[in-house]
């Protein structure tokens, strides 16, 4: 369940989104109008947004694709994530799709998207998801900021950065949620279901546990010592104490 903002939290930008609709995904006019009625700041851009160093002033990007997935979608997901990683602060990425193919959602999450909505969605649901991604990406710490330490790993929960062996690694909000949950477990094995709840919360009814494996794979590729995240056969994953 989405919770109300904590009074002491400071939001870096007003909640809003830039809508990017792939050709064939339908018109943006109705979506923009309805989201603005939900008191969100909404802008519109084309997929060319991901081709250059364009800055946006909305904290979340919603990428919409139609029921017939464009052949370029897997590449498009990677391009969108690479573009977002180059922005400071990194905008949240949310996939909106009317495709019934769950692999489309899995590929987007595996690439680094923060959330996904399978449509046609209710406007209230989409607005709630935009606000949820905004909070996860842009609210510093939400009253729980600072640093976590476990073994050789230090996590900055305000800056979405992780340090290991003197190396700084930038994390997406989903990656941070997963590794933060593992670190707070202090070496206890966490199941995929527990990590799924931590990373996606109420959204996880649309997301399979395979998405957790994809996040763990991305984290291991980023870490100079991938073995600090250990697989516990038949259970899930744990953080090494080394």
N, C-alpha and C positions, 0 to 999 in steps of 0.2 A: 504494500500500500504506500502511495506517495505521501510523504509527511510535509507539514507546513514548515516554512523556513524558520530557522532559529533566529531570534531577535538580534543576536550579536553578530550574525554573519554579514560579511560585506561582499556584495556582488560586484565583480569587475565590470560587467556590462549588463545592460538590460536584457531580459530574456527575449530571445527572438531567433530567427532562422533565415538563412538564404536558401531558397528553393531552386534546385537544379533538376529539371525534368528531361530525361532522355527522349529522343524522338520516338513517338509511338506510345508514350506513357500518358497522353491526354493533355488537356489544357491546365494551366496553372491558375487561371483566373478565379475559379470557384474556390480552390484551395487557399489562395492568398486571402480572398475576401473572408472566408470562414475563420481562418487562423487569426486574422486581425480582430475579428469579433471576440476572440478569446484573449484579447489584450496582449498580443505578441507583436513584436516588431518584425515585419516580414519584407524581405527583398527577393528579387528573382535574378538568376544568372543562367548562362548556358554552360554546357560541358566544357567549353573553352576555358572556363575558370581554372580548370586543373592543368592547363598547359603552360602557365607562366606565373611570375611572382606577384600576382594580383592580391591585394589585401582586401579583406572584407571587414565590415563593422558589425557583423552578427555572429554570436558565439557558437551557433550550430548550423551545419549544412545538411539539408535533407535532399538526398539523391533519389529521384523517383524513376522507376523503370516499369514497363508495362507487363501484361500477362505473357506476351511473347518476348522472351528475353533476347535482347540484341546480342549478336555473336561476340561483340567486343566487351561485354559486361565484365568477365574476369579481369581483363586488362584495365578496364575502367575503374574497378574497385582498387586495384593496386595504384593507379595514377592518382586517384582521389586521396588515398592514404599518404602517398609520398608527398603530395601537395600540402596536406594538412600538417604533416610532420615538419614542414619548412616554415610554418607560420608561428608567430609568437605573440600571444599565447596560441596554442594549437586549438583550432575549432573542433567541436565534437562532430562526429559523422553518424548520420542516421539514414538507413535505407528504408525507402517506402516502395513496396512492390505489390502488384496485384497477381503476380505469378503464384501458382500453387506448388511450384517446385521448391521444396525445402532446401535443396542443394544451393539455390541462389542465395538464400539467407546464410547458409553455412559458409559459402565462399566469401561473402561480404564480411562476416565476422572473423573468418580466418585471416583475411587481408588486413584487418585492424579497425573495422567499423565498431562504433560503440553500442549500437542498438539497431534493431530492425523491426519494422511494422509490416505485417502482411495484410493487404487491403482487400476490398475497399474499407478503409478505417473510418471510425467515427472521428469527427473533428476533435472532440474532447479527448479521445485517446491519443491522437497524434500530438495535440497541444501538451498533454501531460507528459508524453515521452520526450518532447523537445525540452520541457522544463527540467525533467529528470536528468537528461544528458547535460544540460547547462549547469545544473548543480554539481554533478560529478566532475565536470571539467573545469569549472570556473569559480567555484566557491572554495577559497583557500581553507582546507582543513575542516570546515564546518564545525569549529569548536573542538576538533580532535587533531589539530595540526601538530607540527613538530617532526621529530625523527623517530623511526623505529630501528632497532638494531637486533640482528640475530646472526651469530657467528661472524663471518667476514662481510656480511651484507648490511648496509645502512640505507634506509628508505626515507626520502624527504616527501612527506605526504602533502606538503604545500606546493612544492615545485614539480611534482611528478617525475622526480629523478631518483635513481638508485646508484649507489656507489659500491664497488667491489674491487679490491686490490688497487685502489686509487683511480679506477676508471669510472667515469660518470656516464650513465645510460639514461636516455630519455624514454619515458613510458607513456603509452596511451592510457586513458582512464580505465579501460577494461583490464589491461595488463597490471596496472597499479592495484586495482581491486583484488585481483587474484593473488598477487604476491604479498600484498598486505595481509590478506586472510591467512596465507601460509605462515607468514612471520609471526602473526599474533597467536598462532597455534603452538609456537615454541617447540617445534620438532614433532608434534603430534600429526599423524597422518590425517589428511582431510579427504573426504570422498568427493567424487566429481559432482554429486548433487549439492554438497555444501558450497563448493566453489562456484557452481552455477548460480546459486542463490546470491552469493556475495557479489558476483560480477554483474548479473543482470536483474536480480530481484524479481519483481512481479512480471517482468517481460519474459521469464524463462520458459513459460508454457509453449512458446513458439520455437524454442531453441533446444537442440539435443545436447546430450553430455559430450558428444564429439567436439562441440565448440570449445569445451574446456581443454581437450587435448591440443587443439589448434593454438590456443593462447599459450599453453605450456611450451609448445614447440617454438613459438615466436620468442618467448622469453629466453629459452635455452640458446637460440641462435644469437640473441643480443648479448648474453652473458659471456665474459671471458672464461668463466668456469661453469659450464652448463650443469655439472654434477651437483651444484648446490641445491638444485631442485631434484629430488629423488622420486622415482616411481616406486610405490608400494603395491606389489602385485595383489590383485583382488580387492584393493581398498581405494587407492587414489594416489595422492602425492604428499610429500613432506619436505620441509627445508632441512638441509644438512646443518649440523652444528659447527662444521669446520670453517 
